Amino acid sequence: MTQSRGRARFGILVPFTNTNLEPDMALLRPDGVSMHFARMGGYDQDEIPDADQMHGLGAADLDEPLHLLQGVRPDVILYGCTSATLTHGPAFDRALAERIKADSGAETVTAAGALVHALQTLGVNRIGFASPYVSAINDLAVGFLAETGFETVARSEVSDALDNYGQGNLDPQAVFDLGLATDHPEAEAIVLSCTDMRSVESIGRLEAEVRKPVISSNQAMMFQAMQLAGISEALPGYGQLLERERL
């Protein structure tokens, strides 16, 4: 029988228009882990989520959602927006994680930091990068990853500037196509960045096609959160990263 609680509590901060992070975490949830969500603002739902909007989200006051999330006494807190800290840079991302941990007492994972951690764990250096972001955010994302030691040898992006709901409405086939378009002979892994993109459902199929690891924001966050919670068993079906046991 599947156990829904008793092993660890994960508290997850999610942008208020995001519709896919919670379902993804339900798919990825390890046995015995309960998940608790608080929604955060700091951007305009009616604007295109460009670099300025996501920069604003990254700098937004987290006191209220973090206070509400602390009510469940989570063991690990996940900051569930990748582009919010990609637009600020690695130092900001690390400082945000440290601040959340200091304020909450919980171990902390950021989506952008989790991508870096996953790639380091896999020992890759060159990647293909795909996302539903506008080009300016992709430029910042590639720069962020370069600062943390990863060379982007190919990148794929959508042709139109998607609004907040357009990003979340991409279906798994569209995500698969986006990921496949960034495959490159020199890429050792494919990165699918965005917590509101339905990447988790496409990882296994895409890995079978490109024969290399595929990393998504939500999968990478779960991987790191499980490590921090001392949960070591493999989770099959969602890519090589989660199919390996964690020490």
Residue pairs with C-beta under 8 A, 6 or more apart in sequence:
2 31
3 31
3 32
4 32
4 34
5 32
5 33
5 34
6 32
6 34
7 30
7 31
7 32
7 33
7 229
7 231
8 32
8 33
8 34
8 75
8 76
8 229
8 230
8 231
9 33
9 34
9 35
9 36
9 72
9 73
9 74
9 75
9 76
10 25
10 33
10 34
10 35
10 36
10 74
10 75
10 76
10 77
10 78
10 225
10 229
11 35
11 36
11 37
11 38
11 69
11 70
11 72
11 74
11 76
11 77
11 78
11 104
11 106
12 21
12 22
12 25
12 35
12 36
12 37
12 38
12 69
12 77
12 78
12 80
13 37
13 38
13 39
13 40
13 62
13 65
13 66
13 69
13 77
13 78
13 79
13 80
13 81
14 21
14 22
14 37
14 38
14 39
14 40
14 80
14 81
14 195
15 21
15 39
15 40
15 41
15 43
15 57
15 80
15 81
15 84
15 164
15 195
15 196
16 39
16 40
16 41
16 45
17 45
17 164
17 165
17 168
17 196
18 39
18 80
18 81
18 168
18 195
18 196
19 165
19 168
19 196
20 168
20 195
20 196
20 197
20 198
20 218
21 80
21 195
21 196
21 218
22 35
22 37
24 195
24 198
24 199
24 200
24 218
24 219
25 35
25 218
25 222
26 35
27 200
27 201
27 238
28 200
28 218
28 219
28 222
28 235
28 238
28 242
29 35
30 222
30 226
30 231
30 233
30 235
33 229
33 231
36 69
36 72
36 74
37 69
38 65
38 66
38 68
38 69
39 65
40 57
40 60
40 62
40 65
40 81
41 57
41 60
42 56
42 57
42 58
42 59
42 60
42 61
42 84
43 49
43 53
43 54
43 56
43 57
43 60
43 164
44 53
45 164
46 163
47 53
47 163
48 134
48 161
48 162
48 163
49 83
49 133
49 134
49 137
49 162
49 163
49 164
49 167
50 134
50 136
50 137
50 161
51 87
51 134
51 136
51 137
51 140
54 81
54 83
54 84
54 86
54 87
54 137
55 84
55 87
55 88
57 81
57 83
57 84
58 81
58 84
58 85
58 87
58 88
58 92
58 96
59 88
62 100
66 77
66 100
66 103
66 104
69 77
69 104
70 104
70 106
74 104
74 106
75 106
75 107
75 228
75 229
76 106
76 107
76 108
76 109
76 225
76 228
76 229
77 100
77 101
77 104
77 106
77 107
77 108
77 109
78 108
78 109
78 110
78 111
78 221
78 225
79 85
79 96
79 97
79 100
79 108
79 109
79 110
79 111
80 111
80 195
80 218
80 221
81 111
81 195
82 111
82 112
82 115
82 141
82 193
82 194
82 195
82 217
83 131
83 133
83 137
83 141
83 193
83 194
85 92
85 93
85 96
85 110
85 111
85 112
85 113
86 93
86 112
86 137
86 140
86 141
86 144
86 193
87 137
87 140
89 143
89 144
89 147
90 112
90 116
90 144
90 147
90 148
93 110
93 112
93 113
93 144
94 113
96 110
97 108
97 109
97 110
97 113
98 108
100 106
100 108
101 107
101 108
107 225
107 228
107 229
109 221
109 224
109 225
109 228
111 195
111 217
111 218
111 220
111 221
112 144
112 217
113 224
114 217
114 220
114 221
114 223
114 224
115 145
115 191
115 193
115 215
115 217
115 220
116 145
116 148
116 150
117 220
117 223
117 224
118 215
118 219
118 220
118 223
118 224
118 241
119 127
119 150
119 189
119 191
119 215
120 149
121 223
121 241
122 188
122 189
122 213
122 215
122 240
122 241
124 150
124 188
124 189
124 213
125 149
125 150
125 151
125 188
126 150
126 151
126 152
126 153
126 186
126 187
126 188
127 145
127 150
127 151
127 152
127 153
127 187
127 188
127 189
127 190
127 191
128 152
128 153
128 154
128 155
128 156
128 179
128 182
128 183
128 184
128 187
128 189
128 190
128 191
129 138
129 141
129 142
129 145
129 152
129 154
129 155
129 156
129 182
129 190
129 191
129 193
130 155
130 156
130 157
130 178
130 179
130 181
130 182
130 190
130 191
130 192
130 193
131 137
131 138
131 141
131 157
131 178
131 192
131 193
131 194
131 197
132 157
132 158
132 162
132 166
132 167
132 170
132 178
132 194
132 196
132 197
133 141
133 157
133 167
133 193
133 194
134 157
134 161
135 157
138 155
138 157
141 193
142 152
142 155
145 152
145 191
146 152
153 184
153 186
153 187
154 182
154 183
154 184
154 187
155 182
156 178
156 179
156 181
156 182
157 178
158 170
158 178
160 166
162 170
164 196
167 194
167 196
167 197
168 196
168 197
168 198
170 178
170 197
170 198
171 198
172 198
172 201
172 202
173 202
175 192
175 197
175 198
175 199
175 201
175 202
176 202
176 205
176 206
176 209
178 192
179 190
179 192
179 199
179 202
179 206
179 210
179 214
180 206
180 209
180 210
182 190
183 190
183 210
183 212
187 212
188 212
188 213
189 212
189 213
189 214
189 215
190 206
190 210
190 212
190 213
190 214
190 215
191 214
191 215
191 216
192 199
192 202
192 203
192 214
192 215
192 216
192 217
193 216
193 217
194 217
195 217
195 218
195 221
197 216
197 217
199 216
199 217
199 218
199 219
200 216
200 218
200 219
200 238
202 214
203 214
203 216
203 219
203 238
203 239
204 237
204 238
204 239
206 214
207 213
207 214
207 239
207 240
213 239
213 240
213 241
214 239
214 240
215 239
215 241
216 239
219 238
219 239
219 241
219 242
220 241
222 235
222 242
223 241
223 242
223 246
226 232
226 235
226 246
227 246
231 246
232 245
232 246
232 247
233 245
234 242
234 243
234 244
234 245
235 242
235 243
236 242
236 243
237 243
